[in-house]
Amino acid sequence: MEWFEISIDTTHEATEAIGGLLISCGISCWAINDKSDLTEFMENNRELWDYVDESLLSGDGGVRVQVYLPDNQQGRDTLVMLKDALKQYKTDEKELDTGSLEISIGSVNEEDWANTWKKYFHPLEIGNKLTVRPSWEEYDNRDGRTVLTIDPGSAFGTGGHATTKLCLETLDSIDCLGKQVLDVGCGSGILAVASLLLGAEHALGVDIDLNSVNVAIKTAEKNKVSHKGEFRQADLVKGVSGKYDIITANIVADIVIRLTPSIPSLLAEGGTYIVSGIIDERRQDVEECLEKYGFKIQKVRAQEGWVAIAATR
C-alpha cells in the first residue's frame, strides 16, 4: 500500500490539543517534531552530548506534527475530515496560540493526488434504496435505486468513509418524505442531497468552509435538486433558525458535544438528530451528552471503529 505524509504546523502549547483532534478523526499514530523538546534535553543532559548539528537548532521554534495516511479513498476522506476539524478548531480556540495549523502533503503533489484518488471511488450501494455514484463512472441501475451523483473534490463526503456511509444508511432507513432537513458541517453536501432525493421537501446545509459550501451547491445542481436545497457558510448553527424534522451532523465527537445544546431549539417535535464522525472510544461521551439534553437514543450503527447515533427528544 502507498502512503503519504501529512504535516501540521502548530505550537508547543497546542500539541496536546492537536493530538486529541487527531484521535477524534480516527488517527491513532503521529510524530511530533518539537525543537523545544530538544532544547530542554540539551539543557538538562549536558553530560550526554558535545556536538549538535546546527540544522537541528534552526527554524522558528514551532512544532510540526506528522501523520501518515494510506493513499486511497479512506485516506483522502480522513485528510479532508482532518482539514475541516483543524479549521473549526482554529475558529473556536480563542485563548491558546495554535500557530498556523497549515497542512502540507509530502510524497505526492496535492493537486495531482486530488485526482488520482478517483481510481478508488466506485459506485456504492447503501441501504435498501441509495446508490452513491462518482460523476466519472457509469452505473447500471437495473434495480431502480435512488442514485446520488457526486464529485466531491476537496470537500468531505463520498459515502466511502464509514462515518458518511453510516449516516446515509440511517437516512435510507427513515422516512424523509416531505421533511425539513438541516445538515451541519455539510461538506460535499452528500447528506443534504441524499435526503432530498429520498423525498425531503427542503434541506439546508451549513459549513464553516466556503469551499465545501460551493461543492455542496454543485452537488445539488448535479442531482437536479438545487431548487429544494440551500447551502451557506456558518460556524455550526450560528444564524440558523426554524424547525427541522431531521438534523444531521457528521463531524467529530468534540464538536458534536459542543453543537448538541443548540439542537433542541431547532429540532421539530418528533424529529430525528443523527450524529456521526464518532470513534468507538468517544461513543459514551456523546451518548451522555445526548441524554443530558433530553435525547433518547433510537439506533446506533457501527463500522470500522466508527459509530453513528440516531436520537429523538
C-alpha positions, 0 to 999 in steps of 0.5 A: 500500500502507498502512503503519504505524509501529512504535516501540521504546523502548530505550537508547543502549547497546542500539541496536546490539543492537536493530538486529541483532534487527531484521535477524534478523526480516527488517527491513532499514530503521529510524530511530533517534531518539537525543537523545544523538546530538544532544547530542554534535553540539551539543557538538562543532559549536558553530560550526554552530548558535545556536538549538535548539528546546527540544522537541528537548532534552526527554524522558528521554534514551532512544532510540526506534527506528522501523520501518515495516511494510506493513499486511497479513498479512506485516506483522502476522506480522513485528510479532508475530515482532518482539514475541516476539524483543524479549521473549526478548531482554529475558529473556536480556540480563542485563548491558546496560540495554535500557530498556523495549523497549515497542512502540507502533503509530502510524497505526492503533489496535492493537486495531482493526488486530488485526482488520482484518488478517483481510481478508488471511488466506485459506485456504492450501494447503501441501504435498501434504496441509495446508490452513491455514484462518482460523476466519472463512472457509469452505473447500471441501475437495473434495480431502480435505486435512488442514485446520488451523483457526486464529485466531491473534490476537496470537500468531505463526503463520498459515502466511502468513509464509514462515518458518511456511509453510516449516516446515509444508511440511517437516512435510507432507513427513515422516512424523509418524505416531505421533511425539513432537513438541516445538515451541519458541517455539510461538506460535499453536501452528500447528506443534504442531497441524499435526503432530498432525493429520498423525498425531503421537501427542503434541506439546508446545509451549513459549513464553516468552509466556503469551499465545501459550501460551493461543492455542496451547491454543485452537488445539488445542481448535479442531482437536479435538486438545487431548487429544494436545497440551500447551502451557506457558510456558518460556524455550526448553527450560528444564524440558523433558525426554524424547525427541522424534522431531521438534523444531521451532523457528521463531524467529530465527537468534540464538536458534536458535544459542543453543537448538541445544546443548540439542537433542541431549539431547532429540532421539530417535535418528533424529529430525528438528530443523527450524529456521526464522525464518532470513534468507538472510544468517544461513543459514551461521551456523546451518548451522555451528552445526548441524554443530558439534553433530553435525547433518547437514543433510537439506533446506533450503527457501527463500522470500522471503529466508527459509530453513528447515533440516531436520537429523538427528544 
